């Protein structure tokens, strides 16, 4: 057992490769649970909402609730990681996820299910932020890339297996949709046990001042804005009095949060971080990547189901080229960064490939050869794999160890928030364009749009051949247009990446100025703990 010396005098002893892999096994299980929680219910939601006698509004809120709490709590979890035991926080996040899963699995109504999904989002937000933070506490930036590659692999597996597992559960009569929420519980339980046995991190116990007001204002401001972008165009018009009130309310709450954070002893988001050029640019790039990535790729399932007539399971398999490209790219770039110490070139290349991939996917229509669609998705996946984790690596390399938790969580926070904005805004554009094209097509057939529909998701098998062709064409062309709209956001992300100044990856956990700074006097009540 080693001890941790006073902060600012020396670096924390690093773990061996074997110790890192042992601890990483529990962290990867935790990350798999986080990713699985959203993907496993994607194909089951229509059946779940119908069984609980829910409405279209309820369907929306089942999705929004998780995304809302996940995004709003991510920076809070990051700050807690700088103050308390990271291992205990990961285990707490897993416990919250398990409790939310049990409540969702036994939910008797839509209201209970929505509340349970919000609770799940709190746990998933913790896991999303903390896994990367814990890795940053074990491995120096120079070696961190190859371990981040394993996170990309878990993301790929969860993305592919989640919808397949969910579809299998729903189609199995003796299981039913409730097991979509129970299936992750055993994995979470194993992760808790593995982490308890393998994860040993040095912690410093000290008196802390928790910024409750700042945390509340940040979570409230972000929540109001996310609720607006999630419901605008569905529950109320984009240009309306409610829109004005929600935007002003959200911005006012965030402005108050900035004032509070500037004066807090332990701010949830230290404002001095944004004076760092790399952190500011990487955060902006993460926001734009979220808009471009989540805001466009989420509609691939609709493309394959509604424009190409595939089943949900087959539609999930069709995204395999993108997932495999992401997997190969994240692992390869991580190993190359660890070997040569260069990272910006992979970010620039990844951003370029992301832009190219979106441009290629903008060519999609209802007749695009599936081989070509697969090639386009592969290009996008390779770009995403080179960008996602390496943006976090750039932030962590610039941040001081004392701010590692909150700095790491910022990239995830902005990426998730961008995804929420992108899904809602681009989804509204998609709905409007499809309705317009369907109405025009039906009018050409001499069918009144009011009778033929066009405002709701259709059942292709129930449509006459001529009407089916109109709907298939509308979705194929409209979804291709969505990818074109995502390109400018990707270009902004690429511009931010190019503007980042590359600095050598340090081989120590602590930054050079932390190693050479004089040790501060330990505050009264502070206690140095051993590795745990």
Number of C-alpha atoms within 10 A of each C-alpha: 7 12 14 17 16 16 21 19 16 20 19 21 16 15 16 11 11 9 14 18 16 16 21 23 17 24 26 19 20 30 25 26 25 26 20 27 24 22 20 27 26 18 22 22 18 13 14 20 18 13 13 15 11 15 12 12 11 17 17 15 23 20 18 22 24 24 27 27 23 26 29 26 25 30 29 28 26 31 27 18 26 21 20 15 16 25 22 14 19 26 22 16 26 28 18 18 29 24 16 23 26 17 20 26 18 15 17 12 14 22 15 14 25 23 19 24 29 25 24 33 30 26 30 31 31 31 29 25 30 29 23 26 23 22 18 23 20 25 21 21 27 23 22 24 27 20 21 24 25 18 22 25 22 20 21 23 18 24 22 22 18 24 26 21 20 26 21 19 21 21 13 11 9 9 12 17 23 19 21 30 24 19 19 21 19 12 17 24 16 14 24 23 12 18 22 16 13 17 22 19 21 21 20 20 14 16 12 11 11 16 18 13 16 26 21 16 21 25 23 18 23 21 19 21 21 27 20 23 21 26 20 19 18 15 11 13 12 17 10 10 10 14 18 13 13 18 16 15 16 23 16 14 19 20 15 15 23 19 11 19 22 15 11 18 13 18 23 26 26 18 12 8 19 14 9 13 15 25 25 18 22 25 27 21 29 30 28 29 30 29 30 32 26 21 25 26 23 14 18 20 22 19 24 23 19 25 26 19 18 16 14 20 19 15 20 21 17 20 21 19 21 25 27 21 22 29 25 19 24 30 21 16 27 29 19 15 22 19 13 10 19 16 24 20 15 20 25 21 17 27 31 21 23 31 27 19 24 27 20 20 28 21 18 23 22 22 12 13 10 13 10 14 19 17 17 22 28 23 24 30 29 27 28 30 32 32 32 24 22 26 24 24 25 25 26 30 27 22 21 18 21 17 18 25 29 29 29 31 32 27 31 27 27 24 26 25 25 26 26 23 25 27 23 23 19 23 20 19 18 21 19 16 19 26 21 16 19 26 23 17 20 21 13 11 12 9 15 13 17 10 8 15 17 21 15 10 12 14 10 17 9 9 13 9 11 11 19 20 16 21 27 23 21 26 27 23 22 25 31 24 22 24 27 18 19 25 23 15 21 27 20 17 30 24 16 21 26 16 13 18 12 15 14 14 22 16 15 19 25 24 20 14 11 18 17 12 12 13 14 10 9 12 9 8 8 13 13 16 16 15 15 15
